[in-house]
Amino acid sequence: MKKRKNLRGDTMKIKSLAVLLCGTFLCSNLAQATTWVKLHELSNSDKNIYIEKDNIKKYYFNSGKSNEYYYTTWVMEEYTKEQKSPVTGQPYRYETTNYYFDCENKRYTLDAVYYFNETLDKYVDGGEWEISADSSEDWWEAKEDAPVRLQLLIGCLAGVAKFELD
């Protein structure tokens, strides 16, 4: 049986992100129909990254153990320059991805990616996949220096804020 890792090594980063994340949620425009919140700490000159904060969900792995769970959330990347679909070559400016985050084991996967045009009103390309909810063993590891590592931390913080801090 694998020994579980925890997020304690990322304590300072987590505390800093928690403050930024909570501030971002409080300052989001509540009048908009969408709930995309810009993650300033992940955005750069090439793209802006958003999290769909009201659609964060918590699920339990099929093991049935109450301490084995994951969060899902949609992440949107808005590119400053036109991108090309990896499958069809069609141009797009927005990419939305449904991520699954196992915070305890620092692992992630995804089950859907959609590409849209510059005004988000035309679907360009994308796909959906089935994933295993038995465990996260076959999910990707969010390595320390990987860009998705920060997305995992923010997704986990958002999940904790929504489900664990009642």
mmCIF file of the C-alpha atoms, coordinates in Angstrom:
data_MODEL
# 
_entry.id   MODEL 
# 
loop_
_atom_site.group_PDB 
_atom_site.id 
_atom_site.type_symbol 
_atom_site.label_atom_id 
_atom_site.label_alt_id 
_atom_site.label_comp_id 
_atom_site.label_asym_id 
_atom_site.label_entity_id 
_atom_site.label_seq_id 
_atom_site.pdbx_PDB_ins_code 
_atom_site.Cartn_x 
_atom_site.Cartn_y 
_atom_site.Cartn_z 
_atom_site.occupancy 
_atom_site.B_iso_or_equiv 
_atom_site.pdbx_formal_charge 
_atom_site.auth_seq_id 
_atom_site.auth_comp_id 
_atom_site.auth_asym_id 
_atom_site.auth_atom_id 
_atom_site.pdbx_PDB_model_num 
ATOM 1   C CA . MET A 1 1   ? 0.000   0.000  0.000   1.00 0.00 ? 1   MET A CA 1 
ATOM 2   C CA . LYS A 1 2   ? 1.358   3.402  -0.972  1.00 0.00 ? 2   LYS A CA 1 
ATOM 3   C CA . LYS A 1 3   ? 2.100   5.904  1.736   1.00 0.00 ? 3   LYS A CA 1 
ATOM 4   C CA . ARG A 1 4   ? 0.010   9.029  1.294   1.00 0.00 ? 4   ARG A CA 1 
ATOM 5   C CA . LYS A 1 5   ? 1.562   12.415 0.958   1.00 0.00 ? 5   LYS A CA 1 
ATOM 6   C CA . ASN A 1 6   ? -0.071  15.545 2.269   1.00 0.00 ? 6   ASN A CA 1 
ATOM 7   C CA . LEU A 1 7   ? -0.019  19.246 1.444   1.00 0.00 ? 7   LEU A CA 1 
ATOM 8   C CA . ARG A 1 8   ? 1.893   20.298 4.585   1.00 0.00 ? 8   ARG A CA 1 
ATOM 9   C CA . GLY A 1 9   ? 5.046   21.003 2.578   1.00 0.00 ? 9   GLY A CA 1 
ATOM 10  C CA . ASP A 1 10  ? 3.128   23.648 0.674   1.00 0.00 ? 10  ASP A CA 1 
ATOM 11  C CA . THR A 1 11  ? 1.813   25.423 3.791   1.00 0.00 ? 11  THR A CA 1 
ATOM 12  C CA . MET A 1 12  ? 3.093   28.924 3.002   1.00 0.00 ? 12  MET A CA 1 
ATOM 13  C CA . LYS A 1 13  ? 1.988   28.704 -0.613  1.00 0.00 ? 13  LYS A CA 1 
ATOM 14  C CA . ILE A 1 14  ? -1.415  27.424 0.494   1.00 0.00 ? 14  ILE A CA 1 
ATOM 15  C CA . LYS A 1 15  ? -1.865  30.232 3.038   1.00 0.00 ? 15  LYS A CA 1 
ATOM 16  C CA . SER A 1 16  ? -0.922  32.866 0.470   1.00 0.00 ? 16  SER A CA 1 
ATOM 17  C CA . LEU A 1 17  ? -3.215  31.363 -2.142  1.00 0.00 ? 17  LEU A CA 1 
ATOM 18  C CA . ALA A 1 18  ? -6.050  31.061 0.376   1.00 0.00 ? 18  ALA A CA 1 
ATOM 19  C CA . VAL A 1 19  ? -5.889  34.787 1.055   1.00 0.00 ? 19  VAL A CA 1 
ATOM 20  C CA . LEU A 1 20  ? -5.784  35.579 -2.674  1.00 0.00 ? 20  LEU A CA 1 
ATOM 21  C CA . LEU A 1 21  ? -8.514  33.080 -3.485  1.00 0.00 ? 21  LEU A CA 1 
ATOM 22  C CA . CYS A 1 22  ? -10.876 34.284 -0.768  1.00 0.00 ? 22  CYS A CA 1 
ATOM 23  C CA . GLY A 1 23  ? -10.259 37.886 -1.789  1.00 0.00 ? 23  GLY A CA 1 
ATOM 24  C CA . THR A 1 24  ? -10.901 37.002 -5.412  1.00 0.00 ? 24  THR A CA 1 
ATOM 25  C CA . PHE A 1 25  ? -14.167 35.251 -4.545  1.00 0.00 ? 25  PHE A CA 1 
ATOM 26  C CA . LEU A 1 26  ? -15.351 38.197 -2.453  1.00 0.00 ? 26  LEU A CA 1 
ATOM 27  C CA . CYS A 1 27  ? -14.504 40.669 -5.193  1.00 0.00 ? 27  CYS A CA 1 
ATOM 28  C CA . SER A 1 28  ? -16.026 38.735 -8.088  1.00 0.00 ? 28  SER A CA 1 
ATOM 29  C CA . ASN A 1 29  ? -18.809 40.423 -9.983  1.00 0.00 ? 29  ASN A CA 1 
ATOM 30  C CA . LEU A 1 30  ? -21.983 38.891 -8.577  1.00 0.00 ? 30  LEU A CA 1 
ATOM 31  C CA . ALA A 1 31  ? -24.177 40.527 -11.214 1.00 0.00 ? 31  ALA A CA 1 
ATOM 32  C CA . GLN A 1 32  ? -22.806 38.330 -13.991 1.00 0.00 ? 32  GLN A CA 1 
ATOM 33  C CA . ALA A 1 33  ? -24.624 35.156 -14.977 1.00 0.00 ? 33  ALA A CA 1 
ATOM 34  C CA . THR A 1 34  ? -21.349 33.241 -15.115 1.00 0.00 ? 34  THR A CA 1 
ATOM 35  C CA . THR A 1 35  ? -19.210 32.465 -12.120 1.00 0.00 ? 35  THR A CA 1 
ATOM 36  C CA . TRP A 1 36  ? -15.765 32.484 -13.723 1.00 0.00 ? 36  TRP A CA 1 
ATOM 37  C CA . VAL A 1 37  ? -13.244 34.012 -11.322 1.00 0.00 ? 37  VAL A CA 1 
ATOM 38  C CA . LYS A 1 38  ? -9.897  35.148 -12.692 1.00 0.00 ? 38  LYS A CA 1 
ATOM 39  C CA . LEU A 1 39  ? -6.893  33.570 -11.008 1.00 0.00 ? 39  LEU A CA 1 
ATOM 40  C CA . HIS A 1 40  ? -4.438  36.440 -11.189 1.00 0.00 ? 40  HIS A CA 1 
ATOM 41  C CA . GLU A 1 41  ? -1.628  34.332 -9.714  1.00 0.00 ? 41  GLU A CA 1 
ATOM 42  C CA . LEU A 1 42  ? -1.851  31.925 -12.694 1.00 0.00 ? 42  LEU A CA 1 
ATOM 43  C CA . SER A 1 43  ? -2.499  34.445 -15.472 1.00 0.00 ? 43  SER A CA 1 
ATOM 44  C CA . ASN A 1 44  ? 0.274   35.944 -17.596 1.00 0.00 ? 44  ASN A CA 1 
ATOM 45  C CA . SER A 1 45  ? 0.778   37.880 -20.831 1.00 0.00 ? 45  SER A CA 1 
ATOM 46  C CA . ASP A 1 46  ? -0.137  34.829 -22.950 1.00 0.00 ? 46  ASP A CA 1 
ATOM 47  C CA . LYS A 1 47  ? -3.353  33.839 -21.210 1.00 0.00 ? 47  LYS A CA 1 
ATOM 48  C CA . ASN A 1 48  ? -5.771  34.470 -18.379 1.00 0.00 ? 48  ASN A CA 1 
ATOM 49  C CA . ILE A 1 49  ? -6.952  31.559 -16.239 1.00 0.00 ? 49  ILE A CA 1 
ATOM 50  C CA . TYR A 1 50  ? -10.341 31.356 -14.540 1.00 0.00 ? 50  TYR A CA 1 
ATOM 51  C CA . ILE A 1 51  ? -12.032 28.897 -12.179 1.00 0.00 ? 51  ILE A CA 1 
ATOM 52  C CA . GLU A 1 52  ? -15.780 28.265 -12.171 1.00 0.00 ? 52  GLU A CA 1 
ATOM 53  C CA . LYS A 1 53  ? -16.226 28.724 -8.423  1.00 0.00 ? 53  LYS A CA 1 
ATOM 54  C CA . ASP A 1 54  ? -19.915 27.846 -8.020  1.00 0.00 ? 54  ASP A CA 1 
ATOM 55  C CA . ASN A 1 55  ? -19.545 24.509 -9.784  1.00 0.00 ? 55  ASN A CA 1 
ATOM 56  C CA . ILE A 1 56  ? -16.874 22.977 -7.510  1.00 0.00 ? 56  ILE A CA 1 
ATOM 57  C CA . LYS A 1 57  ? -18.033 19.519 -6.443  1.00 0.00 ? 57  LYS A CA 1 
ATOM 58  C CA . LYS A 1 58  ? -16.800 16.920 -3.982  1.00 0.00 ? 58  LYS A CA 1 
ATOM 59  C CA . TYR A 1 59  ? -17.000 13.192 -4.723  1.00 0.00 ? 59  TYR A CA 1 
ATOM 60  C CA . TYR A 1 60  ? -15.850 10.087 -2.908  1.00 0.00 ? 60  TYR A CA 1 
ATOM 61  C CA . PHE A 1 61  ? -13.769 7.434  -4.582  1.00 0.00 ? 61  PHE A CA 1 
ATOM 62  C CA . ASN A 1 62  ? -15.550 4.110  -5.088  1.00 0.00 ? 62  ASN A CA 1 
ATOM 63  C CA . SER A 1 63  ? -13.699 2.656  -2.097  1.00 0.00 ? 63  SER A CA 1 
ATOM 64  C CA . GLY A 1 64  ? -16.449 4.133  0.080   1.00 0.00 ? 64  GLY A CA 1 
ATOM 65  C CA . LYS A 1 65  ? -13.966 5.473  2.638   1.00 0.00 ? 65  LYS A CA 1 
ATOM 66  C CA . SER A 1 66  ? -14.946 8.897  3.958   1.00 0.00 ? 66  SER A CA 1 
ATOM 67  C CA . ASN A 1 67  ? -11.360 10.161 3.854   1.00 0.00 ? 67  ASN A CA 1 
ATOM 68  C CA . GLU A 1 68  ? -10.804 9.282  0.170   1.00 0.00 ? 68  GLU A CA 1 
ATOM 69  C CA . TYR A 1 69  ? -12.341 11.969 -2.005  1.00 0.00 ? 69  TYR A CA 1 
ATOM 70  C CA . TYR A 1 70  ? -11.623 14.381 -4.837  1.00 0.00 ? 70  TYR A CA 1 
ATOM 71  C CA . TYR A 1 71  ? -12.910 17.712 -6.118  1.00 0.00 ? 71  TYR A CA 1 
ATOM 72  C CA . THR A 1 72  ? -13.993 18.593 -9.634  1.00 0.00 ? 72  THR A CA 1 
ATOM 73  C CA . THR A 1 73  ? -14.085 22.048 -11.151 1.00 0.00 ? 73  THR A CA 1 
ATOM 74  C CA . TRP A 1 74  ? -14.019 23.731 -14.520 1.00 0.00 ? 74  TRP A CA 1 
ATOM 75  C CA . VAL A 1 75  ? -10.985 25.808 -15.471 1.00 0.00 ? 75  VAL A CA 1 
ATOM 76  C CA . MET A 1 76  ? -11.032 28.203 -18.429 1.00 0.00 ? 76  MET A CA 1 
ATOM 77  C CA . GLU A 1 77  ? -7.970  29.522 -20.228 1.00 0.00 ? 77  GLU A CA 1 
ATOM 78  C CA . GLU A 1 78  ? -8.421  32.688 -22.298 1.00 0.00 ? 78  GLU A CA 1 
ATOM 79  C CA . TYR A 1 79  ? -5.538  33.103 -24.744 1.00 0.00 ? 79  TYR A CA 1 
ATOM 80  C CA . THR A 1 80  ? -4.410  36.541 -25.928 1.00 0.00 ? 80  THR A CA 1 
ATOM 81  C CA . LYS A 1 81  ? -3.483  35.086 -29.333 1.00 0.00 ? 81  LYS A CA 1 
ATOM 82  C CA . GLU A 1 82  ? -5.383  32.613 -31.460 1.00 0.00 ? 82  GLU A CA 1 
ATOM 83  C CA . GLN A 1 83  ? -4.511  28.958 -30.787 1.00 0.00 ? 83  GLN A CA 1 
ATOM 84  C CA . LYS A 1 84  ? -5.025  25.925 -33.029 1.00 0.00 ? 84  LYS A CA 1 
ATOM 85  C CA . SER A 1 85  ? -6.988  22.852 -32.011 1.00 0.00 ? 85  SER A CA 1 
ATOM 86  C CA . PRO A 1 86  ? -4.620  19.890 -31.585 1.00 0.00 ? 86  PRO A CA 1 
ATOM 87  C CA . VAL A 1 87  ? -7.113  17.659 -33.414 1.00 0.00 ? 87  VAL A CA 1 
ATOM 88  C CA . THR A 1 88  ? -8.698  19.700 -36.218 1.00 0.00 ? 88  THR A CA 1 
ATOM 89  C CA . GLY A 1 89  ? -6.396  22.717 -36.481 1.00 0.00 ? 89  GLY A CA 1 
ATOM 90  C CA . GLN A 1 90  ? -9.394  25.032 -36.066 1.00 0.00 ? 90  GLN A CA 1 
ATOM 91  C CA . PRO A 1 91  ? -8.596  28.393 -34.409 1.00 0.00 ? 91  PRO A CA 1 
ATOM 92  C CA . TYR A 1 92  ? -9.776  29.051 -30.858 1.00 0.00 ? 92  TYR A CA 1 
ATOM 93  C CA . ARG A 1 93  ? -9.228  31.571 -28.048 1.00 0.00 ? 93  ARG A CA 1 
ATOM 94  C CA . TYR A 1 94  ? -10.871 29.808 -25.074 1.00 0.00 ? 94  TYR A CA 1 
ATOM 95  C CA . GLU A 1 95  ? -10.211 26.372 -23.622 1.00 0.00 ? 95  GLU A CA 1 
ATOM 96  C CA . THR A 1 96  ? -12.422 24.961 -20.868 1.00 0.00 ? 96  THR A CA 1 
ATOM 97  C CA . THR A 1 97  ? -11.346 21.854 -18.969 1.00 0.00 ? 97  THR A CA 1 
ATOM 98  C CA . ASN A 1 98  ? -13.155 19.821 -16.316 1.00 0.00 ? 98  ASN A CA 1 
ATOM 99  C CA . TYR A 1 99  ? -10.442 18.866 -13.809 1.00 0.00 ? 99  TYR A CA 1 
ATOM 100 C CA . TYR A 1 100 ? -10.498 16.205 -11.092 1.00 0.00 ? 100 TYR A CA 1 
ATOM 101 C CA . PHE A 1 101 ? -8.176  16.928 -8.151  1.00 0.00 ? 101 PHE A CA 1 
ATOM 102 C CA . ASP A 1 102 ? -7.076  14.396 -5.518  1.00 0.00 ? 102 ASP A CA 1 
ATOM 103 C CA . CYS A 1 103 ? -5.635  16.843 -3.003  1.00 0.00 ? 103 CYS A CA 1 
ATOM 104 C CA . GLU A 1 104 ? -4.294  14.229 -0.595  1.00 0.00 ? 104 GLU A CA 1 
ATOM 105 C CA . ASN A 1 105 ? -2.144  12.530 -3.237  1.00 0.00 ? 105 ASN A CA 1 
ATOM 106 C CA . LYS A 1 106 ? -1.491  15.600 -5.423  1.00 0.00 ? 106 LYS A CA 1 
ATOM 107 C CA . ARG A 1 107 ? -2.890  13.926 -8.518  1.00 0.00 ? 107 ARG A CA 1 
ATOM 108 C CA . TYR A 1 108 ? -5.227  15.128 -11.235 1.00 0.00 ? 108 TYR A CA 1 
ATOM 109 C CA . THR A 1 109 ? -7.051  14.090 -14.373 1.00 0.00 ? 109 THR A CA 1 
ATOM 110 C CA . LEU A 1 110 ? -9.673  15.531 -16.680 1.00 0.00 ? 110 LEU A CA 1 
ATOM 111 C CA . ASP A 1 111 ? -12.758 14.227 -18.391 1.00 0.00 ? 111 ASP A CA 1 
ATOM 112 C CA . ALA A 1 112 ? -13.582 17.015 -20.851 1.00 0.00 ? 112 ALA A CA 1 
ATOM 113 C CA . VAL A 1 113 ? -11.879 19.750 -22.852 1.00 0.00 ? 113 VAL A CA 1 
ATOM 114 C CA . TYR A 1 114 ? -13.780 22.197 -25.081 1.00 0.00 ? 114 TYR A CA 1 
ATOM 115 C CA . TYR A 1 115 ? -12.402 24.878 -27.399 1.00 0.00 ? 115 TYR A CA 1 
ATOM 116 C CA . PHE A 1 116 ? -14.361 28.033 -28.311 1.00 0.00 ? 116 PHE A CA 1 
ATOM 117 C CA . ASN A 1 117 ? -13.895 31.019 -30.622 1.00 0.00 ? 117 ASN A CA 1 
ATOM 118 C CA . GLU A 1 118 ? -12.929 34.540 -29.520 1.00 0.00 ? 118 GLU A CA 1 
ATOM 119 C CA . THR A 1 119 ? -16.434 35.430 -28.304 1.00 0.00 ? 119 THR A CA 1 
ATOM 120 C CA . LEU A 1 120 ? -17.209 32.118 -26.561 1.00 0.00 ? 120 LEU A CA 1 
ATOM 121 C CA . ASP A 1 121 ? -20.323 31.674 -28.699 1.00 0.00 ? 121 ASP A CA 1 
ATOM 122 C CA . LYS A 1 122 ? -19.044 29.040 -31.123 1.00 0.00 ? 122 LYS A CA 1 
ATOM 123 C CA . TYR A 1 123 ? -17.826 25.564 -30.186 1.00 0.00 ? 123 TYR A CA 1 
ATOM 124 C CA . VAL A 1 124 ? -14.683 24.781 -32.197 1.00 0.00 ? 124 VAL A CA 1 
ATOM 125 C CA . ASP A 1 125 ? -13.515 21.367 -30.994 1.00 0.00 ? 125 ASP A CA 1 
ATOM 126 C CA . GLY A 1 126 ? -13.098 19.217 -27.919 1.00 0.00 ? 126 GLY A CA 1 
ATOM 127 C CA . GLY A 1 127 ? -13.753 15.872 -26.392 1.00 0.00 ? 127 GLY A CA 1 
ATOM 128 C CA . GLU A 1 128 ? -14.854 13.892 -23.371 1.00 0.00 ? 128 GLU A CA 1 
ATOM 129 C CA . TRP A 1 129 ? -13.307 10.854 -21.722 1.00 0.00 ? 129 TRP A CA 1 
ATOM 130 C CA . GLU A 1 130 ? -14.314 8.356  -19.071 1.00 0.00 ? 130 GLU A CA 1 
ATOM 131 C CA . ILE A 1 131 ? -12.135 8.342  -15.987 1.00 0.00 ? 131 ILE A CA 1 
ATOM 132 C CA . SER A 1 132 ? -11.714 5.906  -13.130 1.00 0.00 ? 132 SER A CA 1 
ATOM 133 C CA . ALA A 1 133 ? -13.286 6.911  -9.832  1.00 0.00 ? 133 ALA A CA 1 
ATOM 134 C CA . ASP A 1 134 ? -11.912 3.863  -8.017  1.00 0.00 ? 134 ASP A CA 1 
ATOM 135 C CA . SER A 1 135 ? -8.757  5.733  -7.012  1.00 0.00 ? 135 SER A CA 1 
ATOM 136 C CA . SER A 1 136 ? -6.373  8.319  -8.424  1.00 0.00 ? 136 SER A CA 1 
ATOM 137 C CA . GLU A 1 137 ? -3.558  5.818  -8.996  1.00 0.00 ? 137 GLU A CA 1 
ATOM 138 C CA . ASP A 1 138 ? -3.810  6.128  -12.781 1.00 0.00 ? 138 ASP A CA 1 
ATOM 139 C CA . TRP A 1 139 ? -4.216  9.936  -12.717 1.00 0.00 ? 139 TRP A CA 1 
ATOM 140 C CA . TRP A 1 140 ? -1.278  12.248 -13.460 1.00 0.00 ? 140 TRP A CA 1 
ATOM 141 C CA . GLU A 1 141 ? 0.973   13.428 -10.661 1.00 0.00 ? 141 GLU A CA 1 
ATOM 142 C CA . ALA A 1 142 ? 1.004   17.223 -10.211 1.00 0.00 ? 142 ALA A CA 1 
ATOM 143 C CA . LYS A 1 143 ? 4.763   17.574 -9.932  1.00 0.00 ? 143 LYS A CA 1 
ATOM 144 C CA . GLU A 1 144 ? 6.212   20.422 -7.882  1.00 0.00 ? 144 GLU A CA 1 
ATOM 145 C CA . ASP A 1 145 ? 7.328   22.484 -10.899 1.00 0.00 ? 145 ASP A CA 1 
ATOM 146 C CA . ALA A 1 146 ? 4.381   21.717 -13.211 1.00 0.00 ? 146 ALA A CA 1 
ATOM 147 C CA . PRO A 1 147 ? 2.003   24.589 -14.076 1.00 0.00 ? 147 PRO A CA 1 
ATOM 148 C CA . VAL A 1 148 ? -0.967  22.385 -13.163 1.00 0.00 ? 148 VAL A CA 1 
ATOM 149 C CA . ARG A 1 149 ? 0.393   22.111 -9.594  1.00 0.00 ? 149 ARG A CA 1 
ATOM 150 C CA . LEU A 1 150 ? -0.859  25.610 -8.786  1.00 0.00 ? 150 LEU A CA 1 
ATOM 151 C CA . GLN A 1 151 ? -4.231  24.809 -10.389 1.00 0.00 ? 151 GLN A CA 1 
ATOM 152 C CA . LEU A 1 152 ? -4.432  21.727 -8.176  1.00 0.00 ? 152 LEU A CA 1 
ATOM 153 C CA . LEU A 1 153 ? -3.652  23.778 -5.061  1.00 0.00 ? 153 LEU A CA 1 
ATOM 154 C CA . ILE A 1 154 ? -6.249  26.404 -5.957  1.00 0.00 ? 154 ILE A CA 1 
ATOM 155 C CA . GLY A 1 155 ? -8.865  23.763 -6.826  1.00 0.00 ? 155 GLY A CA 1 
ATOM 156 C CA . CYS A 1 156 ? -8.181  22.059 -3.499  1.00 0.00 ? 156 CYS A CA 1 
ATOM 157 C CA . LEU A 1 157 ? -8.366  25.334 -1.574  1.00 0.00 ? 157 LEU A CA 1 
ATOM 158 C CA . ALA A 1 158 ? -11.626 26.219 -3.284  1.00 0.00 ? 158 ALA A CA 1 
ATOM 159 C CA . GLY A 1 159 ? -13.002 22.766 -2.440  1.00 0.00 ? 159 GLY A CA 1 
ATOM 160 C CA . VAL A 1 160 ? -11.941 23.072 1.184   1.00 0.00 ? 160 VAL A CA 1 
ATOM 161 C CA . ALA A 1 161 ? -13.448 26.564 1.386   1.00 0.00 ? 161 ALA A CA 1 
ATOM 162 C CA . LYS A 1 162 ? -16.747 25.300 -0.036  1.00 0.00 ? 162 LYS A CA 1 
ATOM 163 C CA . PHE A 1 163 ? -17.117 21.955 1.746   1.00 0.00 ? 163 PHE A CA 1 
ATOM 164 C CA . GLU A 1 164 ? -14.929 21.859 4.839   1.00 0.00 ? 164 GLU A CA 1 
ATOM 165 C CA . LEU A 1 165 ? -15.187 25.336 6.388   1.00 0.00 ? 165 LEU A CA 1 
ATOM 166 C CA . ASP A 1 166 ? -18.897 25.348 7.221   1.00 0.00 ? 166 ASP A CA 1 
# 
